[in-house]
Amino acid sequence: MNMSLNMQEKLGRVESFRDVVVVPYDVILQRTSSSPLEHKGGPILPDWDSQVAARFCRDGKPIDTLPDQPPIVSQRIDEPAVWCDPCYHHFGHQIVDFGTRILQGVTEFPQARFLFAATADAGIRSLEDTPAFFRAMLDWYGVPAEQVTLISEPTRVAELHVPPQAEQWIGNGPSAAYLDLLDAVVERHFGKVEKSGTLYVSRAGQPYCMAGESYLEELFAGVGVSVLRPESLPLKEQLRHYYLADRLIFSEGAALNALWLMGRSVGDLTFIQRRPKLFGFPRESFQRRARSVEYINVLAGLVHGMRFNGRERLHQAISIPNEAALLDYLGSVDQRMVERWDRQRYREARDSDVRRWIEVESNNPASQAPNSTQTVIQRMQELGLEHLVPFAKEHLPDGEGA
């Protein structure tokens, strides 16, 4: 064991079990209608109702369901193993929800087998089947590929160790001890550097962006701010850019979650919010990592559809900025951006992004939800986008009757 008792206590106690059956997931963070999140799979722990840290928690409380006992358990792992949570297709949830047991596990049990599971319909039976960002995350934490097992059928594990979640999407921020471990990971990969410059992390390449963001990229670049579309780079190279920048400006989105992989190695951090609230991101986690944190709201409103359960579908919205508020913020970064502002070019970029969003929305099965198209058109009218309503009616389901 490579960790002092004092360090382990700061990180939280590792729970250890013998002769535990681990099963693939039936559901991972699935919400249907008005029901709470469903999350079912992984280790079938003894005394289930009394377990807390070894189960999946949010805000310090377990939200998972006891997995069903399989009739047949045909696989067995006799070597010590560490349970690490699901392998999941969503970058943000993988890093923040399902990636925070790994580092303590590999630090304390470096020779163990590291266990993950997916749902049966995900088609993930080996490491080669996993998303590239999943493999990059394991490499970042120093987990050897040959020690990783994806549980694709019921498996009995002779010795299972379950570190606690080091932090949670809702609730717990990271401990000082966990940040120490992350700091060591960052230094191992990149060494010590002198930070410099400003980096704008853009969502302009994504349909769910801040409308007109491609024009903002041009303005930022024109005053010497580096611009990054994170989806264009492997995960480690994204992290290198974040580490080197003295100032980071993020357009709110999934790329933010990569900061969970870093310790106290973030400079000044600004979030430009795309939704009325910083959507589910725990501020304490950022504040413990960055030299300073600033939240900027330049939002006029969202154009969005509806879910089949009658709720607003905000996670698939396009954000429409308040032009005056946006200019005020840009002037606080560099007054030259205000002086160079071209309203016509900005609005052309904004409208182009809204049309792209409508085309994506038209191919989204969720657009068939009751009142979805009517909601989109209403929001466009409220936000001064009446001239694009004919385009929406042409492309979205039942648009003519809206």
Long-range contacts (C-beta under 8 A, 24 or more apart in sequence): 1-108, 1-109, 2-107, 2-108, 2-110, 3-104, 3-107, 3-108, 7-177, 8-108, 10-175, 10-176, 10-177, 10-178, 11-104, 11-163, 11-164, 11-166, 11-175, 11-177, 11-178, 11-181, 12-53, 12-104, 12-163, 12-164, 12-166, 12-175, 13-53, 13-164, 14-104, 14-105, 14-108, 14-161, 14-162, 14-163, 14-164, 15-51, 15-53, 15-54, 15-161, 15-162, 15-164, 16-159, 16-160, 16-161, 16-162, 17-43, 17-45, 17-46, 17-54, 17-159, 17-160, 17-161, 17-162, 18-158, 18-159, 18-160, 19-156, 19-157, 19-158, 20-44, 20-45, 20-46, 20-156, 20-157, 20-160, 21-69, 21-70, 21-73, 21-154, 21-155, 21-156, 21-157, 22-83, 22-115, 22-117, 22-151, 22-154, 22-155, 22-156, 22-157, 22-160, 23-67, 23-68, 23-70, 23-117, 23-151, 23-154, 23-155, 24-117, 24-118, 24-119, 24-120, 24-151, 24-152, 24-153, 24-154, 25-86, 25-117, 25-118, 25-119, 25-120, 26-67, 26-68, 26-119, 27-119, 28-86, 28-88, 28-118, 28-119, 29-88, 29-93, 29-97, 32-309, 33-309, 34-309, 36-63, 37-63, 38-65, 39-63, 39-64, 39-65, 40-64, 40-65, 40-66, 40-67, 41-67, 41-86, 41-117, 41-119, 42-67, 42-83, 42-85, 42-86, 42-117, 43-67, 43-83, 43-157, 43-160, 43-162, 44-69, 53-162, 53-164, 53-165, 54-83, 54-162, 54-164, 56-85, 56-97, 56-165, 57-165, 57-168, 57-171, 58-168, 58-169, 58-170, 58-171, 59-168, 59-170, 59-171, 59-172, 60-168, 60-171, 60-172, 70-154, 72-154, 73-154, 73-155, 73-156, 74-153, 74-154, 75-153, 75-154, 75-155, 75-156, 76-155, 76-156, 76-157, 76-158, 77-113, 77-115, 77-149, 77-155, 77-156, 77-157, 77-158, 78-158, 79-112, 79-113, 79-158, 79-159, 80-109, 80-111, 80-112, 80-113, 80-159, 80-161, 81-112, 81-113, 81-114, 81-115, 81-149, 81-157, 81-159, 81-160, 81-161, 82-106, 82-109, 82-112, 82-113, 82-114, 82-115, 82-160, 82-161, 82-162, 82-163, 83-115, 83-160, 83-161, 83-162, 84-114, 84-115, 84-116, 85-116, 86-116, 86-117, 86-118, 87-116, 87-117, 87-118, 87-122, 87-124, 87-130, 87-131, 87-134, 87-150, 88-118, 89-122, 89-131, 90-254, 91-131, 91-133, 91-254, 91-257, 92-254, 92-256, 92-257, 94-131, 94-133, 94-134, 94-137, 95-137, 95-257, 95-258, 95-260, 95-261, 96-167, 96-169, 96-257, 96-260, 97-168, 97-169, 99-137, 99-260, 99-261, 100-165, 100-166, 100-167, 100-168, 100-260, 101-162, 101-163, 101-164, 101-165, 101-166, 102-137, 102-138, 102-141, 102-143, 103-141, 103-166, 103-178, 103-181, 103-182, 103-185, 104-163, 104-164, 104-166, 104-178, 104-181, 105-161, 105-163, 106-141, 106-142, 106-143, 107-181, 108-161, 108-163, 109-161, 111-147, 112-147, 112-161, 113-147, 113-148, 113-149, 114-138, 114-143, 114-147, 114-148, 114-149, 115-149, 115-151, 115-157, 115-160, 116-148, 116-149, 116-150, 116-151, 117-150, 117-151, 117-152, 118-150, 118-152, 120-152, 124-150, 124-152, 125-150, 125-152, 126-150, 132-234, 132-235, 133-235, 136-234, 136-235, 136-236, 137-235, 137-261, 139-236, 140-185, 140-189, 140-235, 140-236, 140-239, 140-261, 141-185, 142-185, 142-188, 167-260, 167-282, 167-285, 168-282, 169-280, 169-282, 170-280, 170-282, 171-282, 173-282, 173-284, 173-285, 173-287, 173-288, 174-285, 174-288, 174-289, 179-263, 179-264, 179-288, 179-289, 180-263, 181-263, 182-261, 182-262, 182-263, 182-264, 182-265, 183-263, 183-264, 183-265, 184-263, 185-261, 185-263, 186-239, 186-243, 186-262, 186-263, 186-265, 189-236, 189-239, 189-240, 190-239, 190-240, 190-243, 193-243, 193-244, 195-243, 195-244, 195-245, 195-246, 195-267, 196-244, 196-245, 196-246, 197-224, 197-225, 197-226, 197-244, 197-245, 197-246, 197-247, 198-224, 198-225, 198-226, 198-245, 198-246, 198-247, 198-248, 198-249, 198-333, 199-225, 199-226, 199-227, 199-228, 199-241, 199-242, 199-244, 199-245, 199-247, 199-248, 199-249, 200-225, 200-226, 200-227, 200-228, 200-249, 200-251, 201-228, 201-230, 201-242, 201-248, 201-249, 201-250, 201-251, 201-255, 202-227, 202-228, 202-229, 202-251, 203-229, 203-251, 203-252, 203-253, 203-255, 203-274, 204-229, 204-251, 204-353, 205-229, 205-231, 205-232, 206-231, 206-253, 207-318, 207-356, 207-357, 207-360, 208-253, 208-274, 208-315, 208-316, 208-317, 208-318, 208-357, 209-251, 209-253, 209-274, 209-318, 209-319, 209-353, 210-251, 210-272, 210-274, 210-318, 210-319, 210-321, 211-318, 211-319, 211-320, 211-321, 211-349, 211-350, 211-351, 211-353, 211-354, 211-357, 212-321, 212-346, 212-347, 212-349, 212-350, 212-353, 213-251, 213-349, 213-353, 214-349, 214-352, 214-353, 215-345, 215-346, 215-348, 215-349, 215-350, 216-330, 219-330, 219-337, 219-340, 219-341, 220-249, 220-333, 220-337, 222-336, 222-337, 222-340, 223-333, 223-334, 223-336, 223-337, 225-249, 225-333, 225-334, 230-255, 230-258, 235-261, 242-266, 248-290, 249-333, 252-278, 252-279, 252-281, 256-281, 259-285, 259-286, 259-289, 260-285, 262-289, 263-289, 264-288, 264-289, 265-289, 266-290, 266-291, 267-291, 268-292, 268-294, 269-293, 269-294, 270-294, 270-295, 270-296, 271-295, 271-296, 272-296, 272-298, 272-329, 273-297, 273-298, 273-299, 274-299, 274-317, 274-319, 275-299, 275-302, 275-314, 275-317, 275-319, 276-302, 279-314, 279-315, 296-329, 297-325, 298-322, 298-325, 298-326, 298-328, 298-329, 299-325, 300-325, 300-383, 301-379, 301-382, 301-383, 302-379, 303-354, 303-357, 303-376, 303-379, 303-380, 303-383, 303-385, 304-375, 304-376, 304-379, 305-361, 305-364, 305-366, 305-367, 305-369, 305-372, 305-373, 305-375, 305-376, 306-366, 306-369, 306-370, 306-371, 306-372, 306-375, 307-366, 307-369, 308-366, 308-369, 308-370, 310-370, 312-375, 313-366, 313-369, 313-372, 316-361, 316-364, 316-366, 318-353, 318-354, 318-357, 320-350, 320-354, 320-383, 320-385, 321-350, 351-385, 351-387, 351-388, 354-380, 354-385, 354-388, 355-388, 355-391, 358-388, 358-391, 358-392, 358-395, 358-396, 359-395, 361-395, 361-396, 362-395, 362-396, 362-397, 367-396, 367-397, 368-397, 372-396, 372-397, 373-397, 373-398, 373-399, 373-402, 374-402, 377-402
